[in-house]
Amino acid sequence: MAFALRAFLQRQLPVIPRCSASICRQHFATNANDSSIVAATASADLKLNTIEPKLIVSDSCVKRLREICDGGRSFLRITVEGGGCSGFQYKFDLDTKLNQDDVIFGEEDAKVVIDNISLEYCAGATIDYHTELIRAGFRMLANPQAEQGCSCGASFSIKLD
């Protein structure tokens, strides 16, 4: 199901160009009115994303990632997949392998990584780590791309323009 959805989305959504941070800054400066989304992607030296679109990484998320990411050797991977109560769902995993289309956010020892297709569905949102008496975990807050979601916060539907 996830593979079929990803293949469908790749055919339907515009491709986000992969470029270095300096090229992105130059493109962004010269094409400020351009509606295309430009983001710096993962490179061999793991440069962090400094331009829009972006995800906001909360202090509690950074703190928890520093505790569990083995000195920055692993990172939190976020993926948006089809499914859940509302049509799409967030998937949070710890990972150590970067892909070509990954975009990196956060700090060097507390990285959050998301592929550019998933980023289309949650650009502008905040990644948080929340602790309650009965559970704790990462969650997505204030997703401007989401119209509604389920009560647990794991799934959402997208806004249709």
PyRosetta script that sets phi, psi and omega in degrees:
from pyrosetta import init, pose_from_sequence

init()
pose = pose_from_sequence("MAFALRAFLQRQLPVIPRCSASICRQHFATNANDSSIVAATASADLKLNTIEPKLIVSDSCVKRLREICDGGRSFLRITVEGGGCSGFQYKFDLDTKLNQDDVIFGEEDAKVVIDNISLEYCAGATIDYHTELIRAGFRMLANPQAEQGCSCGASFSIKLD")
pose.set_psi(1, -47.8)
pose.set_omega(1, -177.8)
pose.set_phi(2, -64.4)
pose.set_psi(2, -40.2)
pose.set_omega(2, 179.4)
pose.set_phi(3, -64.6)
pose.set_psi(3, -43.6)
pose.set_omega(3, 180.0)
pose.set_phi(4, -63.5)
pose.set_psi(4, -42.1)
pose.set_omega(4, 178.1)
pose.set_phi(5, -63.4)
pose.set_psi(5, -45.6)
pose.set_omega(5, -179.8)
pose.set_phi(6, -60.8)
pose.set_psi(6, -43.6)
pose.set_omega(6, 178.8)
pose.set_phi(7, -62.3)
pose.set_psi(7, -42.4)
pose.set_omega(7, 178.0)
pose.set_phi(8, -62.0)
pose.set_psi(8, -46.9)
pose.set_omega(8, -178.1)
pose.set_phi(9, -64.4)
pose.set_psi(9, -37.4)
pose.set_omega(9, 179.3)
pose.set_phi(10, -63.9)
pose.set_psi(10, -32.4)
pose.set_omega(10, 177.5)
pose.set_phi(11, -76.8)
pose.set_psi(11, -29.4)
pose.set_omega(11, -173.1)
pose.set_phi(12, -93.4)
pose.set_psi(12, -30.9)
pose.set_omega(12, -173.5)
pose.set_phi(13, -96.0)
pose.set_psi(13, 150.3)
pose.set_omega(13, 176.5)
pose.set_phi(14, -65.6)
pose.set_psi(14, 147.0)
pose.set_omega(14, 179.5)
pose.set_phi(15, -79.7)
pose.set_psi(15, 134.5)
pose.set_omega(15, 177.0)
pose.set_phi(16, -90.0)
pose.set_psi(16, 122.7)
pose.set_omega(16, -176.3)
pose.set_phi(17, -65.7)
pose.set_psi(17, 144.4)
pose.set_omega(17, 176.1)
pose.set_phi(18, -95.7)
pose.set_psi(18, 127.5)
pose.set_omega(18, -178.8)
pose.set_phi(19, -155.8)
pose.set_psi(19, 168.6)
pose.set_omega(19, 177.5)
pose.set_phi(20, -78.1)
pose.set_psi(20, 163.3)
pose.set_omega(20, -178.5)
pose.set_phi(21, -60.8)
pose.set_psi(21, -38.4)
pose.set_omega(21, -179.0)
pose.set_phi(22, -67.6)
pose.set_psi(22, -39.9)
pose.set_omega(22, 177.4)
pose.set_phi(23, -65.5)
pose.set_psi(23, -41.5)
pose.set_omega(23, 179.2)
pose.set_phi(24, -62.0)
pose.set_psi(24, -44.4)
pose.set_omega(24, 179.1)
pose.set_phi(25, -60.6)
pose.set_psi(25, -42.3)
pose.set_omega(25, 179.4)
pose.set_phi(26, -64.8)
pose.set_psi(26, -46.2)
pose.set_omega(26, 179.1)
pose.set_phi(27, -61.9)
pose.set_psi(27, -44.6)
pose.set_omega(27, -177.9)
pose.set_phi(28, -62.9)
pose.set_psi(28, -39.8)
pose.set_omega(28, -178.9)
pose.set_phi(29, -69.0)
pose.set_psi(29, -37.2)
pose.set_omega(29, -177.0)
pose.set_phi(30, -87.2)
pose.set_psi(30, -17.1)
pose.set_omega(30, -177.6)
pose.set_phi(31, -125.0)
pose.set_psi(31, 45.9)
pose.set_omega(31, -175.4)
pose.set_phi(32, -59.4)
pose.set_psi(32, -28.7)
pose.set_omega(32, 179.7)
pose.set_phi(33, -92.0)
pose.set_psi(33, -2.7)
pose.set_omega(33, -179.8)
pose.set_phi(34, -68.8)
pose.set_psi(34, 135.3)
pose.set_omega(34, -178.0)
pose.set_phi(35, -85.8)
pose.set_psi(35, -3.6)
pose.set_omega(35, 179.0)
pose.set_phi(36, -70.5)
pose.set_psi(36, 149.7)
pose.set_omega(36, -179.9)
pose.set_phi(37, -96.1)
pose.set_psi(37, 128.1)
pose.set_omega(37, -179.1)
pose.set_phi(38, -121.7)
pose.set_psi(38, 132.6)
pose.set_omega(38, -179.7)
pose.set_phi(39, -143.4)
pose.set_psi(39, 143.0)
pose.set_omega(39, 174.4)
pose.set_phi(40, -73.8)
pose.set_psi(40, 134.0)
pose.set_omega(40, -177.4)
pose.set_phi(41, -108.7)
pose.set_psi(41, 174.9)
pose.set_omega(41, -176.4)
pose.set_phi(42, -60.5)
pose.set_psi(42, 136.0)
pose.set_omega(42, 175.4)
pose.set_phi(43, -127.9)
pose.set_psi(43, 176.5)
pose.set_omega(43, -175.8)
pose.set_phi(44, -59.2)
pose.set_psi(44, -34.0)
pose.set_omega(44, -179.4)
pose.set_phi(45, -94.5)
pose.set_psi(45, 10.7)
pose.set_omega(45, 174.5)
pose.set_phi(46, 55.5)
pose.set_psi(46, 50.6)
pose.set_omega(46, 175.9)
pose.set_phi(47, -65.4)
pose.set_psi(47, 143.4)
pose.set_omega(47, -179.1)
pose.set_phi(48, -88.6)
pose.set_psi(48, 147.5)
pose.set_omega(48, -178.5)
pose.set_phi(49, -69.3)
pose.set_psi(49, 133.1)
pose.set_omega(49, -178.6)
pose.set_phi(50, -123.2)
pose.set_psi(50, 1.6)
pose.set_omega(50, -179.3)
pose.set_phi(51, -128.1)
pose.set_psi(51, 166.8)
pose.set_omega(51, -179.4)
pose.set_phi(52, -68.2)
pose.set_psi(52, 157.9)
pose.set_omega(52, -5.3)
pose.set_phi(53, -75.0)
pose.set_psi(53, 156.5)
pose.set_omega(53, -176.4)
pose.set_phi(54, -140.1)
pose.set_psi(54, 162.9)
pose.set_omega(54, 170.0)
pose.set_phi(55, -110.9)
pose.set_psi(55, 143.5)
pose.set_omega(55, 177.7)
pose.set_phi(56, -97.3)
pose.set_psi(56, 129.1)
pose.set_omega(56, -179.9)
pose.set_phi(57, -105.7)
pose.set_psi(57, 117.0)
pose.set_omega(57, -176.4)
pose.set_phi(58, -71.0)
pose.set_psi(58, 161.6)
pose.set_omega(58, 178.0)
pose.set_phi(59, -60.8)
pose.set_psi(59, -38.6)
pose.set_omega(59, 179.8)
pose.set_phi(60, -67.2)
pose.set_psi(60, -33.5)
pose.set_omega(60, 176.8)
pose.set_phi(61, -67.6)
pose.set_psi(61, -45.6)
pose.set_omega(61, 178.9)
pose.set_phi(62, -60.4)
pose.set_psi(62, -45.1)
pose.set_omega(62, -179.4)
pose.set_phi(63, -59.6)
pose.set_psi(63, -46.5)
pose.set_omega(63, -179.2)
pose.set_phi(64, -67.1)
pose.set_psi(64, -39.8)
pose.set_omega(64, 178.9)
pose.set_phi(65, -64.2)
pose.set_psi(65, -37.0)
pose.set_omega(65, 175.8)
pose.set_phi(66, -62.2)
pose.set_psi(66, -33.2)
pose.set_omega(66, 179.8)
pose.set_phi(67, -73.0)
pose.set_psi(67, -33.9)
pose.set_omega(67, -170.7)
pose.set_phi(68, -111.6)
pose.set_psi(68, -6.2)
pose.set_omega(68, -172.8)
pose.set_phi(69, -96.9)
pose.set_psi(69, 19.9)
pose.set_omega(69, 169.6)
pose.set_phi(70, 51.8)
pose.set_psi(70, 52.4)
pose.set_omega(70, 176.8)
pose.set_phi(71, 67.1)
pose.set_psi(71, 26.6)
pose.set_omega(71, 178.6)
pose.set_phi(72, 89.7)
pose.set_psi(72, 2.4)
pose.set_omega(72, 179.0)
pose.set_phi(73, -75.5)
pose.set_psi(73, -23.5)
pose.set_omega(73, 174.9)
pose.set_phi(74, -119.7)
pose.set_psi(74, 172.3)
pose.set_omega(74, -176.6)
pose.set_phi(75, -152.5)
pose.set_psi(75, 164.8)
pose.set_omega(75, 177.0)
pose.set_phi(76, -86.4)
pose.set_psi(76, 121.4)
pose.set_omega(76, 176.6)
pose.set_phi(77, -101.3)
pose.set_psi(77, 129.0)
pose.set_omega(77, 176.5)
pose.set_phi(78, -111.6)
pose.set_psi(78, 133.4)
pose.set_omega(78, 177.1)
pose.set_phi(79, -132.7)
pose.set_psi(79, 141.2)
pose.set_omega(79, 172.7)
pose.set_phi(80, -103.5)
pose.set_psi(80, 125.5)
pose.set_omega(80, -178.6)
pose.set_phi(81, -125.5)
pose.set_psi(81, 161.0)
pose.set_omega(81, 172.5)
pose.set_phi(82, -74.0)
pose.set_psi(82, 142.7)
pose.set_omega(82, 178.2)
pose.set_phi(83, 134.0)
pose.set_psi(83, -168.0)
pose.set_omega(83, -179.0)
pose.set_phi(84, 78.3)
pose.set_psi(84, -178.1)
pose.set_omega(84, -177.2)
pose.set_phi(85, -67.5)
pose.set_psi(85, -30.3)
pose.set_omega(85, -169.9)
pose.set_phi(86, -113.1)
pose.set_psi(86, 3.4)
pose.set_omega(86, 176.2)
pose.set_phi(87, 117.2)
pose.set_psi(87, -39.5)
pose.set_omega(87, 177.6)
pose.set_phi(88, -130.1)
pose.set_psi(88, 153.0)
pose.set_omega(88, 178.6)
pose.set_phi(89, -140.6)
pose.set_psi(89, 151.4)
pose.set_omega(89, 177.5)
pose.set_phi(90, -88.4)
pose.set_psi(90, 141.0)
pose.set_omega(90, 174.9)
pose.set_phi(91, -124.3)
pose.set_psi(91, 127.0)
pose.set_omega(91, -179.9)
pose.set_phi(92, -115.5)
pose.set_psi(92, 125.9)
pose.set_omega(92, 178.9)
pose.set_phi(93, -139.0)
pose.set_psi(93, 154.4)
pose.set_omega(93, 168.0)
pose.set_phi(94, -90.8)
pose.set_psi(94, 136.1)
pose.set_omega(94, -175.4)
pose.set_phi(95, -142.5)
pose.set_psi(95, 163.4)
pose.set_omega(95, 176.7)
pose.set_phi(96, -126.7)
pose.set_psi(96, -6.4)
pose.set_omega(96, -175.2)
pose.set_phi(97, -111.1)
pose.set_psi(97, 124.9)
pose.set_omega(97, 177.1)
pose.set_phi(98, -89.2)
pose.set_psi(98, 146.4)
pose.set_omega(98, 175.4)
pose.set_phi(99, -106.8)
pose.set_psi(99, 165.4)
pose.set_omega(99, -177.6)
pose.set_phi(100, -61.4)
pose.set_psi(100, -34.7)
pose.set_omega(100, -175.6)
pose.set_phi(101, -95.3)
pose.set_psi(101, 17.1)
pose.set_omega(101, -178.9)
pose.set_phi(102, -79.9)
pose.set_psi(102, 144.6)
pose.set_omega(102, 174.6)
pose.set_phi(103, -119.3)
pose.set_psi(103, 135.6)
pose.set_omega(103, -173.4)
pose.set_phi(104, -109.8)
pose.set_psi(104, 136.1)
pose.set_omega(104, 176.3)
pose.set_phi(105, -130.4)
pose.set_psi(105, 167.3)
pose.set_omega(105, 176.4)
pose.set_phi(106, 97.0)
pose.set_psi(106, -154.2)
pose.set_omega(106, -177.9)
pose.set_phi(107, -110.9)
pose.set_psi(107, 165.1)
pose.set_omega(107, -174.3)
pose.set_phi(108, -56.3)
pose.set_psi(108, -38.6)
pose.set_omega(108, -179.7)
pose.set_phi(109, -98.6)
pose.set_psi(109, 7.7)
pose.set_omega(109, 179.2)
pose.set_phi(110, -147.8)
pose.set_psi(110, 71.6)
pose.set_omega(110, -173.9)
pose.set_phi(111, -92.4)
pose.set_psi(111, 145.1)
pose.set_omega(111, 171.1)
pose.set_phi(112, -118.5)
pose.set_psi(112, 128.9)
pose.set_omega(112, -176.2)
pose.set_phi(113, -122.2)
pose.set_psi(113, 137.4)
pose.set_omega(113, 179.2)
pose.set_phi(114, -144.0)
pose.set_psi(114, 143.3)
pose.set_omega(114, 176.9)
pose.set_phi(115, -77.1)
pose.set_psi(115, 157.9)
pose.set_omega(115, -172.6)
pose.set_phi(116, -68.2)
pose.set_psi(116, -25.2)
pose.set_omega(116, 176.3)
pose.set_phi(117, -72.0)
pose.set_psi(117, -44.6)
pose.set_omega(117, 177.0)
pose.set_phi(118, -63.5)
pose.set_psi(118, -34.9)
pose.set_omega(118, 179.7)
pose.set_phi(119, -61.4)
pose.set_psi(119, -32.5)
pose.set_omega(119, 177.3)
pose.set_phi(120, -57.3)
pose.set_psi(120, -30.5)
pose.set_omega(120, -175.5)
pose.set_phi(121, -90.9)
pose.set_psi(121, -6.2)
pose.set_omega(121, -178.7)
pose.set_phi(122, -145.4)
pose.set_psi(122, 18.3)
pose.set_omega(122, 177.2)
pose.set_phi(123, -58.6)
pose.set_psi(123, 131.2)
pose.set_omega(123, -179.6)
pose.set_phi(124, 94.7)
pose.set_psi(124, -7.0)
pose.set_omega(124, -179.1)
pose.set_phi(125, -81.7)
pose.set_psi(125, 169.5)
pose.set_omega(125, 178.5)
pose.set_phi(126, -113.7)
pose.set_psi(126, 131.7)
pose.set_omega(126, 173.8)
pose.set_phi(127, -94.5)
pose.set_psi(127, 127.3)
pose.set_omega(127, -174.7)
pose.set_phi(128, -130.3)
pose.set_psi(128, 156.5)
pose.set_omega(128, 169.9)
pose.set_phi(129, -115.2)
pose.set_psi(129, 121.4)
pose.set_omega(129, -173.7)
pose.set_phi(130, -118.7)
pose.set_psi(130, 136.4)
pose.set_omega(130, 179.5)
pose.set_phi(131, -120.2)
pose.set_psi(131, 129.6)
pose.set_omega(131, 174.3)
pose.set_phi(132, -124.5)
pose.set_psi(132, 177.0)
pose.set_omega(132, 178.8)
pose.set_phi(133, -63.9)
pose.set_psi(133, -37.5)
pose.set_omega(133, -174.4)
pose.set_phi(134, -101.1)
pose.set_psi(134, -10.7)
pose.set_omega(134, 178.7)
pose.set_phi(135, -163.1)
pose.set_psi(135, 165.2)
pose.set_omega(135, 175.5)
pose.set_phi(136, -147.4)
pose.set_psi(136, 148.7)
pose.set_omega(136, 178.1)
pose.set_phi(137, 175.0)
pose.set_psi(137, 171.7)
pose.set_omega(137, 176.7)
pose.set_phi(138, -78.0)
pose.set_psi(138, 148.5)
pose.set_omega(138, 178.1)
pose.set_phi(139, -151.4)
pose.set_psi(139, 158.6)
pose.set_omega(139, 178.8)
pose.set_phi(140, -101.1)
pose.set_psi(140, 127.5)
pose.set_omega(140, -179.8)
pose.set_phi(141, -116.3)
pose.set_psi(141, 149.2)
pose.set_omega(141, 171.4)
pose.set_phi(142, 48.9)
pose.set_psi(142, 52.5)
pose.set_omega(142, 178.1)
pose.set_phi(143, -77.0)
pose.set_psi(143, 111.7)
pose.set_omega(143, -178.5)
pose.set_phi(144, -70.1)
pose.set_psi(144, -13.5)
pose.set_omega(144, 179.2)
pose.set_phi(145, -87.3)
pose.set_psi(145, -13.0)
pose.set_omega(145, -175.8)
pose.set_phi(146, -92.9)
pose.set_psi(146, 135.0)
pose.set_omega(146, 178.2)
pose.set_phi(147, -88.8)
pose.set_psi(147, -44.5)
pose.set_omega(147, 178.2)
pose.set_phi(148, -152.6)
pose.set_psi(148, 166.2)
pose.set_omega(148, 179.8)
pose.set_phi(149, -148.4)
pose.set_psi(149, 174.4)
pose.set_omega(149, 178.4)
pose.set_phi(150, -82.6)
pose.set_psi(150, 169.5)
pose.set_omega(150, -175.6)
pose.set_phi(151, -67.5)
pose.set_psi(151, -26.1)
pose.set_omega(151, 179.5)
pose.set_phi(152, -81.5)
pose.set_psi(152, -13.3)
pose.set_omega(152, 178.1)
pose.set_phi(153, 82.3)
pose.set_psi(153, 4.8)
pose.set_omega(153, -177.5)
pose.set_phi(154, -87.5)
pose.set_psi(154, -21.8)
pose.set_omega(154, -179.2)
pose.set_phi(155, -129.4)
pose.set_psi(155, 161.5)
pose.set_omega(155, -176.3)
pose.set_phi(156, -156.9)
pose.set_psi(156, 164.1)
pose.set_omega(156, 170.4)
pose.set_phi(157, -114.2)
pose.set_psi(157, 151.8)
pose.set_omega(157, -176.7)
pose.set_phi(158, -90.4)
pose.set_psi(158, 154.7)
pose.set_omega(158, 175.6)
pose.set_phi(159, -74.3)
pose.set_psi(159, 134.8)
pose.set_omega(159, 175.6)
pose.set_phi(160, -104.9)
pose.set_psi(160, 125.1)
pose.set_omega(160, -179.0)
pose.set_phi(161, -81.6)
pose.dump_pdb("model.pdb")
